[in-house]
Amino acid sequence: MTVTKADLAELIYQNIGFAKKDAADLVDTFFNLIKEAMIKGEQVKIKGIGTFYTRSKRARKGRNPKTNESLTISARKVVSYKAGTSLKKLLKENKKNKTAPHDGD
């Protein structure tokens, strides 16, 4: 299952009672603040969820699997995530109760 921004806005609308437009604006603002912080190189820590951060990857050699041609993959910044302790604990407890399907995201 995938949860979209629209799904989050709908859940806020249903659970808190905000107007649908206000709920959508809240979700957009929340994610924009996270993006802005990460662009500045700041970590985003959300208690009970985890930490989002950027890290640098250096240039490396790779190859095109179709042509087997060698190429250089350029240096870049990537987004990383580390789950918080409480989330890990919840996932571990949930796994003991049942195995949840994984959709590959």
N, C-alpha and C positions, 0 to 999 in steps of 0.2 A: 504494500500500500504506500502511496506517495501522498504527502500532505502539501498542498500548495498554499500560497499566500491567500488566495481566495477562500480556501478551506479554513485557514486561521481566522480570517475576518468573519466568516460565518459563525465559527465557534464563539468568538468574542460577542457577536451580536446575540447569539442564543443564550450564552451563560451570564453575560453582564448586562445586556439590554441596551448597549450603545446603538445608535442608528447605524444602518449598514454602511453608509458612506463614512461615518466617523470611525467605525471599526476598521474599514479598509485603509483609511488615512493613518490610523494608529499603527497598523501592521507595516505599511510602507515607511513611515517615519522610523519605526524601530529598526528595520533592516537597513535603511539609509544611514542611520547613526552608527551601526555596526560597520558598514562598508567604509564610511568616512574615517573611523578610528583605525581600521586596518590599513587604509591607504597611507595614513600618517605613521604606520609602523607600530601602532599600539596593540597590546593584547586586549581581547574582549573576554572578560571572565563573567560567566553567568552561573551564580551559585545553584547547585543542584543539577546543572547541565554539563558545564565544562568550559574550556578555554579555546578560543579561536585566535590564531596568530599567523603571521607570515614568516617564512624562512626563505633564505636564498639557496638556490641550487646552482652549482658551478656548471660550466660548459662540459659536455662529455661527447664521446664518440658513440654513434649509433649506426643503424643500417635500415634501409628501406626493405621491409620483408617481401615486397613484390618483386623488386629488381635486384635485391641483395647488394645494392650500391651503398658504400659507406658515406656517412654524412656527419656533420657536427651539429649537435643539439645545443642551442645557445643557452647561456646563463639566464636565469629568470628567478622571479619570486613566485612562491606558491603558497596557497592557504593550507594551513594544517589545523587539526582539531585534536584536543586531548580531552576525553570524557572525564567528568568529575567523579570523585570517589562515591558519592551517593548514587549517581546514575549507574555506575558500574555495579554497585551492590544490588540495585533494583533489577538490572538486567540479569545478574547472576541468579537472583531469587526467582525471577520469571522463568528462566531456563530450567530450573529445577521442577517447576510446576508444569510447564509445557514448552515444547520447542516451537518458537514462532517462525513462520516462513520468512525468507529473506528474498526481496525482489531485486537485489543487485545494486541498489542505490547507495 
